Structure formats: structure tokens, C-alpha cells
Amino acid sequence: MRKVKIYITLKEGVLDPQGKAVQNSLHSLEYKNVNEVRVGKYMEVMLEDTENLEEQIDKMCDQLLANPVIEDYTYTIEEVV
Amino acid sequence: MRKVKIYITLKEGVLDPQGKAVQNSLHSLEYKNVNEVRVGKYMEVMLEDTENLEEQIDKMCDQLLANPVIEDYTYTIEEVV
């Protein structure tokens, strides 16, 4: 069994209105030293090990989990006993 | 300047219908080896360094970024030049 941690972020240059809203809220709460907030997604996927695991994860991200037009993704794979 | 990477996850035992929906979609795409998906949030916050930075981040998470009743969070702090 493998635990895959997937981090999905907006590409640089893509506007992030959700992050901007969070930033404005932090300013309202008097955290004035916050300069920028970017919001992304984080997923933990448990799956049975298989041949070409990285290839499978790339396909899963490209097909469903991320939008490759505007998002980048990275992931780590951990062994779970 | 500091870059804080914040990872927000649902606590163990809290139902994750969004993760379940993603899992079902992956099964429909013939990724049958996927056993569980949990969806969380990932944020990158750029902020000016300050005294008690970790204390400030904890407060920001508890007040706004995470829901401490059902979510856990972890973060890493990086120096940015």
C-alpha cells in the first residue's frame, strides 16, 4: 500500500481571487504583514502499489485531479505498512 | 520575507464526501487500485518576518484559515530572499 500526497497549485501568473479574499480577511484581522496568499489543494490518496505507479499518478492528475491548463502539481509517495 | 506553506486536513474520523466523490470518479476511470482519497487545502502565505512568527501563524490558522473543530493543520516556514 502506498500513500500519495498530492499538492496542486495555480500556475504563476494565474489570478487567485480566493487567495486575494483570504489575504483581505487576514488584513481585516490586523495581520498587516501578509503580502500574498495563494490557495491550492492537497490530497492524500491511498492505493495499492502497481507497476508504473508514477505514470499512473501523472495520468490521474492530468485527467481528473488537477487542471493542467492553469494548475501545477507535485506529489510524494510513501510506503505504508 | 517568509514563505509559509500550510497544509490543512480533515481530522481522522471526520467524513470526507468530497474525497469519496473523487475516489468514485477515479474508480470510474478504471483506477481500481485506489482505496481512499482525503481532500484538504494547501496555502502559500508570503509575509514579512516578525517576532513570534509561529505564534502568529497558529492564530491565523485557528481564527480564519482552518476550522479547528474538524481540521488539523501543519506548516513549514521558508526564508525567501
Backbone of each chain as nested JSON, in Angstrom:
{
  "chains": [
    {"id": "A", "residues": [
      {"number": 1, "name": "MET", "atoms": {"N": [0.854, -1.201, 0.0], "CA": [0.0, 0.0, 0.0], "C": [0.889, 1.251, 0.0]}},
      {"number": 2, "name": "ARG", "atoms": {"N": [0.461, 2.225, -0.777], "CA": [1.207, 3.474, -0.864], "C": [0.292, 4.638, -0.5]}},
      {"number": 3, "name": "LYS", "atoms": {"N": [0.887, 5.628, 0.175], "CA": [0.16, 6.878, 0.44], "C": [0.791, 7.955, -0.428]}},
      {"number": 4, "name": "VAL", "atoms": {"N": [-0.007, 8.542, -1.313], "CA": [0.488, 9.577, -2.202], "C": [-0.063, 10.917, -1.73]}},
      {"number": 5, "name": "LYS", "atoms": {"N": [0.835, 11.851, -1.48], "CA": [0.439, 13.206, -1.084], "C": [0.597, 14.106, -2.295]}},
      {"number": 6, "name": "ILE", "atoms": {"N": [-0.517, 14.69, -2.735], "CA": [-0.522, 15.479, -3.963], "C": [-0.786, 16.945, -3.612]}},
      {"number": 7, "name": "TYR", "atoms": {"N": [0.079, 17.824, -4.124], "CA": [-0.04, 19.267, -3.879], "C": [-0.357, 19.938, -5.203]}},
      {"number": 8, "name": "ILE", "atoms": {"N": [-1.496, 20.619, -5.281], "CA": [-1.923, 21.254, -6.526], "C": [-1.943, 22.762, -6.311]}},
      {"number": 9, "name": "THR", "atoms": {"N": [-1.227, 23.469, -7.153], "CA": [-1.158, 24.93, -7.019], "C": [-1.486, 25.589, -8.347]}},
      {"number": 10, "name": "LEU", "atoms": {"N": [-1.989, 26.806, -8.292], "CA": [-2.198, 27.577, -9.511], "C": [-0.84, 27.928, -10.102]}},
      {"number": 11, "name": "LYS", "atoms": {"N": [-0.748, 27.927, -11.435], "CA": [0.492, 28.336, -12.074], "C": [0.773, 29.799, -11.772]}},
      {"number": 12, "name": "GLU", "atoms": {"N": [2.057, 30.126, -11.781], "CA": [2.442, 31.52, -11.601], "C": [1.781, 32.369, -12.679]}},
      {"number": 13, "name": "GLY", "atoms": {"N": [1.28, 33.504, -12.314], "CA": [0.658, 34.382, -13.291], "C": [-0.844, 34.2, -13.394]}},
      {"number": 14, "name": "VAL", "atoms": {"N": [-1.357, 33.072, -12.877], "CA": [-2.809, 32.877, -12.887], "C": [-3.397, 33.594, -11.673]}},
      {"number": 15, "name": "LEU", "atoms": {"N": [-4.384, 34.418, -11.915], "CA": [-5.003, 35.165, -10.825], "C": [-5.652, 34.215, -9.822]}},
      {"number": 16, "name": "ASP", "atoms": {"N": [-5.585, 34.57, -8.546], "CA": [-6.134, 33.724, -7.491], "C": [-7.081, 34.55, -6.618]}},
      {"number": 17, "name": "PRO", "atoms": {"N": [-8.332, 34.72, -7.055], "CA": [-9.268, 35.548, -6.285], "C": [-9.546, 34.991, -4.891]}},
      {"number": 18, "name": "GLN", "atoms": {"N": [-9.529, 33.655, -4.752], "CA": [-9.752, 33.067, -3.424], "C": [-8.612, 33.456, -2.477]}},
      {"number": 19, "name": "GLY", "atoms": {"N": [-7.377, 33.387, -3.0], "CA": [-6.238, 33.793, -2.187], "C": [-6.305, 35.269, -1.823]}},
      {"number": 20, "name": "LYS", "atoms": {"N": [-6.745, 36.08, -2.783], "CA": [-6.875, 37.522, -2.534], "C": [-7.903, 37.776, -1.43]}},
      {"number": 21, "name": "ALA", "atoms": {"N": [-9.007, 37.026, -1.468], "CA": [-10.04, 37.189, -0.438], "C": [-9.493, 36.805, 0.941]}},
      {"number": 22, "name": "VAL", "atoms": {"N": [-8.714, 35.716, 0.977], "CA": [-8.123, 35.301, 2.252], "C": [-7.166, 36.382, 2.747]}},
      {"number": 23, "name": "GLN", "atoms": {"N": [-6.381, 36.925, 1.82], "CA": [-5.429, 37.98, 2.197], "C": [-6.157, 39.193, 2.777]}},
      {"number": 24, "name": "ASN", "atoms": {"N": [-7.246, 39.599, 2.123], "CA": [-8.013, 40.74, 2.628], "C": [-8.583, 40.453, 4.018]}},
      {"number": 25, "name": "SER", "atoms": {"N": [-9.053, 39.214, 4.222], "CA": [-9.586, 38.861, 5.535], "C": [-8.487, 38.907, 6.594]}},
      {"number": 26, "name": "LEU", "atoms": {"N": [-7.288, 38.443, 6.239], "CA": [-6.175, 38.487, 7.203], "C": [-5.826, 39.94, 7.533]}},
      {"number": 27, "name": "HIS", "atoms": {"N": [-5.871, 40.816, 6.527], "CA": [-5.619, 42.238, 6.798], "C": [-6.678, 42.798, 7.736]}},
      {"number": 28, "name": "SER", "atoms": {"N": [-7.938, 42.416, 7.523], "CA": [-9.013, 42.891, 8.408], "C": [-8.787, 42.442, 9.844]}},
      {"number": 29, "name": "LEU", "atoms": {"N": [-8.133, 41.277, 9.986], "CA": [-7.851, 40.757, 11.333], "C": [-6.541, 41.331, 11.888]}},
      {"number": 30, "name": "GLU", "atoms": {"N": [-6.029, 42.359, 11.226], "CA": [-4.827, 43.078, 11.689], "C": [-3.524, 42.315, 11.475]}},
      {"number": 31, "name": "TYR", "atoms": {"N": [-3.539, 41.334, 10.581], "CA": [-2.268, 40.718, 10.198], "C": [-1.747, 41.474, 8.98]}},
      {"number": 32, "name": "LYS", "atoms": {"N": [-1.204, 42.658, 9.238], "CA": [-0.838, 43.559, 8.147], "C": [0.448, 43.146, 7.443]}},
      {"number": 33, "name": "ASN", "atoms": {"N": [1.191, 42.222, 8.019], "CA": [2.464, 41.831, 7.403], "C": [2.3, 40.752, 6.332]}},
      {"number": 34, "name": "VAL", "atoms": {"N": [1.041, 40.387, 6.028], "CA": [0.805, 39.377, 4.988], "C": [0.821, 40.049, 3.621]}},
      {"number": 35, "name": "ASN", "atoms": {"N": [1.687, 39.566, 2.734], "CA": [1.849, 40.19, 1.417], "C": [1.103, 39.478, 0.299]}},
      {"number": 36, "name": "GLU", "atoms": {"N": [0.996, 38.178, 0.389], "CA": [0.315, 37.449, -0.672], "C": [-0.155, 36.11, -0.129]}},
      {"number": 37, "name": "VAL", "atoms": {"N": [-1.311, 35.668, -0.613], "CA": [-1.809, 34.341, -0.268], "C": [-2.206, 33.649, -1.569]}},
      {"number": 38, "name": "ARG", "atoms": {"N": [-1.759, 32.416, -1.73], "CA": [-2.182, 31.602, -2.867], "C": [-2.8, 30.33, -2.289]}},
      {"number": 39, "name": "VAL", "atoms": {"N": [-3.975, 29.991, -2.776], "CA": [-4.688, 28.826, -2.246], "C": [-4.605, 27.685, -3.248]}},
      {"number": 40, "name": "GLY", "atoms": {"N": [-4.28, 26.521, -2.761], "CA": [-4.228, 25.341, -3.617], "C": [-4.967, 24.188, -2.976]}},
      {"number": 41, "name": "LYS", "atoms": {"N": [-4.75, 23.009, -3.504], "CA": [-5.4, 21.826, -2.967], "C": [-4.355, 20.817, -2.52]}},
      {"number": 42, "name": "TYR", "atoms": {"N": [-4.756, 20.02, -1.568], "CA": [-3.881, 18.974, -1.042], "C": [-4.706, 17.699, -0.959]}},
      {"number": 43, "name": "MET", "atoms": {"N": [-4.201, 16.623, -1.498], "CA": [-4.939, 15.359, -1.439], "C": [-4.044, 14.24, -0.96]}},
      {"number": 44, "name": "GLU", "atoms": {"N": [-4.62, 13.349, -0.176], "CA": [-3.937, 12.116, 0.218], "C": [-4.677, 10.949, -0.422]}},
      {"number": 45, "name": "VAL", "atoms": {"N": [-3.962, 10.202, -1.221], "CA": [-4.569, 9.067, -1.918], "C": [-3.879, 7.791, -1.441]}},
      {"number": 46, "name": "MET", "atoms": {"N": [-4.677, 6.864, -0.932], "CA": [-4.145, 5.547, -0.554], "C": [-4.412, 4.604, -1.716]}},
      {"number": 47, "name": "LEU", "atoms": {"N": [-3.368, 3.934, -2.197], "CA": [-3.614, 2.986, -3.285], "C": [-2.66, 1.82, -3.217]}},
      {"number": 48, "name": "GLU", "atoms": {"N": [-3.107, 0.72, -3.83], "CA": [-2.283, -0.479, -3.925], "C": [-1.138, -0.202, -4.869]}},
      {"number": 49, "name": "ASP", "atoms": {"N": [0.04, -0.695, -4.485], "CA": [1.198, -0.486, -5.333], "C": [1.001, -1.211, -6.667]}},
      {"number": 50, "name": "THR", "atoms": {"N": [1.603, -0.665, -7.702], "CA": [1.465, -1.247, -9.03], "C": [2.713, -0.89, -9.827]}},
      {"number": 51, "name": "GLU", "atoms": {"N": [2.925, -1.565, -10.914], "CA": [3.991, -1.158, -11.833], "C": [3.667, 0.231, -12.357]}},
      {"number": 52, "name": "ASN", "atoms": {"N": [4.668, 1.002, -12.657], "CA": [4.472, 2.323, -13.257], "C": [3.586, 3.214, -12.39]}},
      {"number": 53, "name": "LEU", "atoms": {"N": [3.825, 3.178, -11.089], "CA": [2.96, 3.943, -10.187], "C": [3.013, 5.434, -10.512]}},
      {"number": 54, "name": "GLU", "atoms": {"N": [4.211, 5.95, -10.776], "CA": [4.316, 7.389, -11.04], "C": [3.571, 7.768, -12.31]}},
      {"number": 55, "name": "GLU", "atoms": {"N": [3.654, 6.891, -13.293], "CA": [2.93, 7.144, -14.544], "C": [1.426, 7.2, -14.274]}},
      {"number": 56, "name": "GLN", "atoms": {"N": [0.952, 6.274, -13.425], "CA": [-0.478, 6.279, -13.098], "C": [-0.879, 7.574, -12.398]}},
      {"number": 57, "name": "ILE", "atoms": {"N": [-0.045, 8.013, -11.456], "CA": [-0.401, 9.221, -10.702], "C": [-0.409, 10.434, -11.629]}},
      {"number": 58, "name": "ASP", "atoms": {"N": [0.571, 10.508, -12.532], "CA": [0.56, 11.609, -13.506], "C": [-0.74, 11.613, -14.306]}},
      {"number": 59, "name": "LYS", "atoms": {"N": [-1.167, 10.429, -14.746], "CA": [-2.391, 10.359, -15.541], "C": [-3.612, 10.764, -14.709]}},
      {"number": 60, "name": "MET", "atoms": {"N": [-3.663, 10.296, -13.468], "CA": [-4.786, 10.657, -12.59], "C": [-4.856, 12.168, -12.403]}},
      {"number": 61, "name": "CYS", "atoms": {"N": [-3.694, 12.795, -12.218], "CA": [-3.665, 14.25, -12.016], "C": [-4.095, 14.971, -13.282]}},
      {"number": 62, "name": "ASP", "atoms": {"N": [-3.581, 14.534, -14.431], "CA": [-3.899, 15.222, -15.677], "C": [-5.362, 15.045, -16.071]}},
      {"number": 63, "name": "GLN", "atoms": {"N": [-5.917, 13.862, -15.77], "CA": [-7.278, 13.573, -16.21], "C": [-8.328, 14.141, -15.269]}},
      {"number": 64, "name": "LEU", "atoms": {"N": [-8.041, 14.136, -13.97], "CA": [-9.124, 14.434, -13.02], "C": [-8.736, 15.399, -11.907]}},
      {"number": 65, "name": "LEU", "atoms": {"N": [-7.576, 15.159, -11.284], "CA": [-7.339, 15.846, -10.01], "C": [-6.93, 17.3, -10.196]}},
      {"number": 66, "name": "ALA", "atoms": {"N": [-6.172, 17.58, -11.245], "CA": [-5.715, 18.957, -11.483], "C": [-6.17, 19.401, -12.863]}},
      {"number": 67, "name": "ASN", "atoms": {"N": [-6.17, 20.685, -13.083], "CA": [-6.454, 21.249, -14.402], "C": [-5.12, 21.693, -14.991]}},
      {"number": 68, "name": "PRO", "atoms": {"N": [-4.554, 20.896, -15.893], "CA": [-3.188, 21.185, -16.346], "C": [-3.047, 22.512, -17.093]}},
      {"number": 69, "name": "VAL", "atoms": {"N": [-4.164, 23.101, -17.478], "CA": [-4.078, 24.395, -18.162], "C": [-3.642, 25.496, -17.19]}},
      {"number": 70, "name": "ILE", "atoms": {"N": [-4.171, 25.448, -15.988], "CA": [-3.885, 26.549, -15.052], "C": [-3.215, 26.084, -13.769]}},
      {"number": 71, "name": "GLU", "atoms": {"N": [-3.056, 24.77, -13.586], "CA": [-2.508, 24.281, -12.313], "C": [-1.271, 23.414, -12.521]}},
      {"number": 72, "name": "ASP", "atoms": {"N": [-0.366, 23.499, -11.562], "CA": [0.767, 22.588, -11.481], "C": [0.517, 21.611, -10.338]}},
      {"number": 73, "name": "TYR", "atoms": {"N": [1.163, 20.465, -10.39], "CA": [1.062, 19.555, -9.25], "C": [2.409, 18.908, -8.969]}},
      {"number": 74, "name": "THR", "atoms": {"N": [2.602, 18.592, -7.72], "CA": [3.737, 17.778, -7.31], "C": [3.198, 16.724, -6.357]}},
      {"number": 75, "name": "TYR", "atoms": {"N": [3.971, 15.665, -6.158], "CA": [3.499, 14.653, -5.214], "C": [4.671, 13.917, -4.6]}},
      {"number": 76, "name": "THR", "atoms": {"N": [4.409, 13.312, -3.467], "CA": [5.371, 12.422, -2.823], "C": [4.682, 11.083, -2.596]}},
      {"number": 77, "name": "ILE", "atoms": {"N": [5.463, 10.026, -2.622], "CA": [4.932, 8.671, -2.43], "C": [5.569, 8.084, -1.184]}},
      {"number": 78, "name": "GLU", "atoms": {"N": [4.724, 7.619, -0.269], "CA": [5.233, 6.996, 0.955], "C": [4.759, 5.556, 1.014]}},
      {"number": 79, "name": "GLU", "atoms": {"N": [5.598, 4.718, 1.568], "CA": [5.176, 3.331, 1.773], "C": [4.417, 3.244, 3.097]}},
      {"number": 80, "name": "VAL", "atoms": {"N": [3.305, 2.561, 3.088], "CA": [2.519, 2.383, 4.305], "C": [2.449, 0.895, 4.595]}},
      {"number": 81, "name": "VAL", "atoms": {"N": [2.698, 0.529, 5.847], "CA": [2.671, -0.914, 6.172], "C": [1.326, -1.31, 6.753]}}
    ]},
    {"id": "B", "residues": [
      {"number": 1, "name": "MET", "atoms": {"N": [11.541, 38.396, 4.413], "CA": [10.29, 37.821, 3.895], "C": [10.277, 36.313, 4.146]}},
      {"number": 2, "name": "ARG", "atoms": {"N": [9.142, 35.808, 4.51], "CA": [8.997, 34.368, 4.749], "C": [7.874, 33.796, 3.886]}},
      {"number": 3, "name": "LYS", "atoms": {"N": [8.082, 32.579, 3.417], "CA": [7.026, 31.853, 2.711], "C": [6.562, 30.729, 3.625]}},
      {"number": 4, "name": "VAL", "atoms": {"N": [5.289, 30.769, 3.984], "CA": [4.737, 29.754, 4.871], "C": [3.845, 28.838, 4.043]}},
      {"number": 5, "name": "LYS", "atoms": {"N": [4.131, 27.551, 4.088], "CA": [3.297, 26.571, 3.395], "C": [2.43, 25.879, 4.429]}},
      {"number": 6, "name": "ILE", "atoms": {"N": [1.12, 26.019, 4.262], "CA": [0.179, 25.499, 5.255], "C": [-0.622, 24.354, 4.645]}},
      {"number": 7, "name": "TYR", "atoms": {"N": [-0.661, 23.239, 5.363], "CA": [-1.392, 22.054, 4.913], "C": [-2.542, 21.828, 5.881]}},
      {"number": 8, "name": "ILE", "atoms": {"N": [-3.765, 21.832, 5.357], "CA": [-4.946, 21.683, 6.208], "C": [-5.646, 20.388, 5.815]}},
      {"number": 9, "name": "THR", "atoms": {"N": [-5.861, 19.521, 6.789], "CA": [-6.501, 18.228, 6.516], "C": [-7.658, 18.021, 7.478]}},
      {"number": 10, "name": "LEU", "atoms": {"N": [-8.634, 17.252, 7.035], "CA": [-9.712, 16.86, 7.936], "C": [-9.156, 15.93, 9.002]}},
      {"number": 11, "name": "LYS", "atoms": {"N": [-9.665, 16.063, 10.238], "CA": [-9.228, 15.156, 11.288], "C": [-9.645, 13.736, 10.951]}},
      {"number": 12, "name": "GLU", "atoms": {"N": [-8.874, 12.792, 11.486], "CA": [-9.238, 11.388, 11.305], "C": [-10.627, 11.166, 11.874]}},
      {"number": 13, "name": "GLY", "atoms": {"N": [-11.424, 10.398, 11.175], "CA": [-12.765, 10.102, 11.669], "C": [-13.818, 11.041, 11.136]}},
      {"number": 14, "name": "VAL", "atoms": {"N": [-13.394, 12.192, 10.608], "CA": [-14.364, 13.123, 10.019], "C": [-14.648, 12.658, 8.591]}},
      {"number": 15, "name": "LEU", "atoms": {"N": [-15.919, 12.501, 8.271], "CA": [-16.302, 12.052, 6.933], "C": [-15.854, 13.061, 5.888]}},
      {"number": 16, "name": "ASP", "atoms": {"N": [-15.453, 12.572, 4.721], "CA": [-14.948, 13.438, 3.653], "C": [-15.705, 13.124, 2.356]}},
      {"number": 17, "name": "PRO", "atoms": {"N": [-16.91, 13.68, 2.192], "CA": [-17.696, 13.358, 0.99], "C": [-17.019, 13.794, -0.304]}},
      {"number": 18, "name": "GLN", "atoms": {"N": [-16.25, 14.897, -0.247], "CA": [-15.537, 15.34, -1.446], "C": [-14.493, 14.298, -1.851]}},
      {"number": 19, "name": "GLY", "atoms": {"N": [-13.756, 13.795, -0.862], "CA": [-12.771, 12.756, -1.137], "C": [-13.426, 11.496, -1.676]}},
      {"number": 20, "name": "LYS", "atoms": {"N": [-14.59, 11.149, -1.113], "CA": [-15.323, 9.964, -1.577], "C": [-15.743, 10.141, -3.038]}},
      {"number": 21, "name": "ALA", "atoms": {"N": [-16.18, 11.345, -3.403], "CA": [-16.583, 11.613, -4.788], "C": [-15.393, 11.481, -5.726]}},
      {"number": 22, "name": "VAL", "atoms": {"N": [-14.239, 12.009, -5.303], "CA": [-13.027, 11.882, -6.128], "C": [-12.668, 10.408, -6.295]}},
      {"number": 23, "name": "GLN", "atoms": {"N": [-12.756, 9.66, -5.19], "CA": [-12.441, 8.228, -5.25], "C": [-13.36, 7.511, -6.238]}},
      {"number": 24, "name": "ASN", "atoms": {"N": [-14.658, 7.803, -6.179], "CA": [-15.599, 7.168, -7.106], "C": [-15.276, 7.532, -8.554]}},
      {"number": 25, "name": "SER", "atoms": {"N": [-14.895, 8.795, -8.775], "CA": [-14.539, 9.199, -10.137], "C": [-13.3, 8.451, -10.622]}},
      {"number": 26, "name": "LEU", "atoms": {"N": [-12.309, 8.296, -9.725], "CA": [-11.106, 7.554, -10.113], "C": [-11.45, 6.106, -10.449]}},
      {"number": 27, "name": "HIS", "atoms": {"N": [-12.372, 5.512, -9.664], "CA": [-12.797, 4.141, -9.984], "C": [-13.468, 4.098, -11.349]}},
      {"number": 28, "name": "SER", "atoms": {"N": [-14.298, 5.09, -11.658], "CA": [-14.956, 5.129, -12.979], "C": [-13.932, 5.209, -14.102]}},
      {"number": 29, "name": "LEU", "atoms": {"N": [-12.787, 5.845, -13.814], "CA": [-11.738, 5.956, -14.828], "C": [-10.824, 4.723, -14.833]}},
      {"number": 30, "name": "GLU", "atoms": {"N": [-11.272, 3.667, -14.146], "CA": [-10.562, 2.381, -14.128], "C": [-9.294, 2.384, -13.27]}},
      {"number": 31, "name": "TYR", "atoms": {"N": [-9.178, 3.338, -12.369], "CA": [-8.082, 3.258, -11.389], "C": [-8.609, 2.493, -10.173]}},
      {"number": 32, "name": "LYS", "atoms": {"N": [-8.704, 1.173, -10.325], "CA": [-9.38, 0.356, -9.32], "C": [-8.518, 0.136, -8.08]}},
      {"number": 33, "name": "ASN", "atoms": {"N": [-7.24, 0.474, -8.164], "CA": [-6.362, 0.221, -7.021], "C": [-6.38, 1.35, -5.991]}},
      {"number": 34, "name": "VAL", "atoms": {"N": [-7.248, 2.341, -6.2], "CA": [-7.348, 3.458, -5.247], "C": [-8.268, 3.059, -4.097]}},
      {"number": 35, "name": "ASN", "atoms": {"N": [-7.752, 3.117, -2.878], "CA": [-8.526, 2.668, -1.717], "C": [-9.187, 3.805, -0.945]}},
      {"number": 36, "name": "GLU", "atoms": {"N": [-8.548, 4.951, -0.908], "CA": [-9.136, 6.054, -0.143], "C": [-8.557, 7.357, -0.653]}},
      {"number": 37, "name": "VAL", "atoms": {"N": [-9.395, 8.399, -0.662], "CA": [-8.936, 9.741, -1.01], "C": [-9.432, 10.692, 0.069]}},
      {"number": 38, "name": "ARG", "atoms": {"N": [-8.519, 11.524, 0.556], "CA": [-8.912, 12.578, 1.502], "C": [-8.465, 13.897, 0.876]}},
      {"number": 39, "name": "VAL", "atoms": {"N": [-9.369, 14.864, 0.852], "CA": [-9.073, 16.146, 0.228], "C": [-8.854, 17.201, 1.309]}},
      {"number": 40, "name": "GLY", "atoms": {"N": [-7.803, 17.967, 1.147], "CA": [-7.515, 19.032, 2.095], "C": [-7.191, 20.313, 1.352]}},
      {"number": 41, "name": "LYS", "atoms": {"N": [-6.649, 21.264, 2.079], "CA": [-6.291, 22.536, 1.471], "C": [-4.8, 22.787, 1.641]}},
      {"number": 42, "name": "TYR", "atoms": {"N": [-4.277, 23.561, 0.726], "CA": [-2.866, 23.917, 0.764], "C": [-2.777, 25.409, 0.494]}},
      {"number": 43, "name": "MET", "atoms": {"N": [-2.069, 26.123, 1.332], "CA": [-1.937, 27.569, 1.128], "C": [-0.486, 27.989, 1.229]}},
      {"number": 44, "name": "GLU", "atoms": {"N": [-0.12, 28.951, 0.4], "CA": [1.19, 29.576, 0.49], "C": [0.984, 31.026, 0.891]}},
      {"number": 45, "name": "VAL", "atoms": {"N": [1.556, 31.404, 2.006], "CA": [1.394, 32.761, 2.517], "C": [2.77, 33.424, 2.558]}},
      {"number": 46, "name": "MET", "atoms": {"N": [2.881, 34.558, 1.867], "CA": [4.113, 35.338, 1.919], "C": [3.906, 36.429, 2.958]}},
      {"number": 47, "name": "LEU", "atoms": {"N": [4.824, 36.511, 3.915], "CA": [4.664, 37.58, 4.908], "C": [6.005, 38.077, 5.405]}},
      {"number": 48, "name": "GLU", "atoms": {"N": [5.969, 39.313, 5.897], "CA": [7.158, 39.916, 6.487], "C": [7.466, 39.189, 7.785]}},
      {"number": 49, "name": "ASP", "atoms": {"N": [8.74, 38.953, 8.002], "CA": [9.135, 38.288, 9.232], "C": [8.792, 39.176, 10.427]}},
      {"number": 50, "name": "THR", "atoms": {"N": [8.52, 38.549, 11.552], "CA": [8.14, 39.281, 12.751], "C": [8.536, 38.433, 13.954]}},
      {"number": 51, "name": "GLU", "atoms": {"N": [8.576, 39.065, 15.096], "CA": [8.758, 38.278, 16.324], "C": [7.568, 37.338, 16.475]}},
      {"number": 52, "name": "ASN", "atoms": {"N": [7.794, 36.207, 17.091], "CA": [6.709, 35.259, 17.362], "C": [5.952, 34.868, 16.1]}},
      {"number": 53, "name": "LEU", "atoms": {"N": [6.701, 34.602, 15.034], "CA": [6.057, 34.275, 13.762], "C": [5.179, 33.033, 13.887]}},
      {"number": 54, "name": "GLU", "atoms": {"N": [5.704, 32.004, 14.577], "CA": [4.914, 30.767, 14.672], "C": [3.617, 31.001, 15.442]}},
      {"number": 55, "name": "GLU", "atoms": {"N": [3.714, 31.827, 16.469], "CA": [2.513, 32.15, 17.236], "C": [1.479, 32.846, 16.34]}},
      {"number": 56, "name": "GLN", "atoms": {"N": [1.969, 33.772, 15.5], "CA": [1.05, 34.466, 14.585], "C": [0.397, 33.486, 13.617]}},
      {"number": 57, "name": "ILE", "atoms": {"N": [1.183, 32.555, 13.083], "CA": [0.614, 31.609, 12.108], "C": [-0.426, 30.717, 12.785]}},
      {"number": 58, "name": "ASP", "atoms": {"N": [-0.129, 30.27, 14.004], "CA": [-1.119, 29.463, 14.726], "C": [-2.426, 30.235, 14.888]}},
      {"number": 59, "name": "LYS", "atoms": {"N": [-2.312, 31.511, 15.244], "CA": [-3.529, 32.301, 15.425], "C": [-4.28, 32.484, 14.111]}},
      {"number": 60, "name": "MET", "atoms": {"N": [-3.542, 32.756, 13.028], "CA": [-4.182, 32.913, 11.723], "C": [-4.939, 31.641, 11.338]}},
      {"number": 61, "name": "CYS", "atoms": {"N": [-4.324, 30.493, 11.59], "CA": [-4.979, 29.224, 11.241], "C": [-6.219, 29.0, 12.098]}},
      {"number": 62, "name": "ASP", "atoms": {"N": [-6.092, 29.252, 13.405], "CA": [-7.22, 28.991, 14.296], "C": [-8.376, 29.955, 14.038]}},
      {"number": 63, "name": "GLN", "atoms": {"N": [-8.039, 31.196, 13.686], "CA": [-9.08, 32.208, 13.516], "C": [-9.753, 32.154, 12.158]}},
      {"number": 64, "name": "LEU", "atoms": {"N": [-8.977, 31.845, 11.115], "CA": [-9.527, 32.025, 9.769], "C": [-9.26, 30.86, 8.827]}},
      {"number": 65, "name": "LEU", "atoms": {"N": [-8.023, 30.389, 8.788], "CA": [-7.649, 29.507, 7.674], "C": [-8.179, 28.088, 7.839]}},
      {"number": 66, "name": "ALA", "atoms": {"N": [-8.224, 27.606, 9.07], "CA": [-8.696, 26.241, 9.311], "C": [-9.867, 26.276, 10.287]}},
      {"number": 67, "name": "ASN", "atoms": {"N": [-10.624, 25.21, 10.298], "CA": [-11.692, 25.047, 11.287], "C": [-11.192, 24.059, 12.332]}},
      {"number": 68, "name": "PRO", "atoms": {"N": [-10.748, 24.562, 13.483], "CA": [-10.076, 23.664, 14.434], "C": [-10.982, 22.576, 15.001]}},
      {"number": 69, "name": "VAL", "atoms": {"N": [-12.284, 22.688, 14.791], "CA": [-13.184, 21.639, 15.283], "C": [-13.016, 20.359, 14.462]}},
      {"number": 70, "name": "ILE", "atoms": {"N": [-12.873, 20.505, 13.158], "CA": [-12.821, 19.312, 12.31], "C": [-11.526, 19.191, 11.51]}},
      {"number": 71, "name": "GLU", "atoms": {"N": [-10.658, 20.205, 11.583], "CA": [-9.459, 20.171, 10.751], "C": [-8.179, 20.286, 11.588]}},
      {"number": 72, "name": "ASP", "atoms": {"N": [-7.142, 19.628, 11.099], "CA": [-5.794, 19.805, 11.634], "C": [-4.982, 20.604, 10.625]}},
      {"number": 73, "name": "TYR", "atoms": {"N": [-3.924, 21.247, 11.111], "CA": [-3.046, 21.913, 10.157], "C": [-1.591, 21.723, 10.568]}},
      {"number": 74, "name": "THR", "atoms": {"N": [-0.738, 21.74, 9.564], "CA": [0.702, 21.782, 9.799], "C": [1.256, 22.836, 8.851]}},
      {"number": 75, "name": "TYR", "atoms": {"N": [2.457, 23.307, 9.131], "CA": [3.046, 24.28, 8.218], "C": [4.56, 24.215, 8.275]}},
      {"number": 76, "name": "THR", "atoms": {"N": [5.159, 24.724, 7.209], "CA": [6.604, 24.888, 7.164], "C": [6.891, 26.348, 6.832]}},
      {"number": 77, "name": "ILE", "atoms": {"N": [8.002, 26.847, 7.335], "CA": [8.396, 28.235, 7.103], "C": [9.705, 28.242, 6.334]}},
      {"number": 78, "name": "GLU", "atoms": {"N": [9.722, 28.962, 5.22], "CA": [10.949, 29.076, 4.422], "C": [11.362, 30.53, 4.344]}},
      {"number": 79, "name": "GLU", "atoms": {"N": [12.658, 30.744, 4.31], "CA": [13.158, 32.095, 4.116], "C": [13.203, 32.382, 2.618]}},
      {"number": 80, "name": "VAL", "atoms": {"N": [12.73, 33.554, 2.222], "CA": [12.754, 33.948, 0.82], "C": [13.601, 35.205, 0.714]}},
      {"number": 81, "name": "VAL", "atoms": {"N": [14.502, 35.221, -0.252], "CA": [15.363, 36.396, -0.388], "C": [14.814, 37.351, -1.441]}}
    ]}
  ]
}
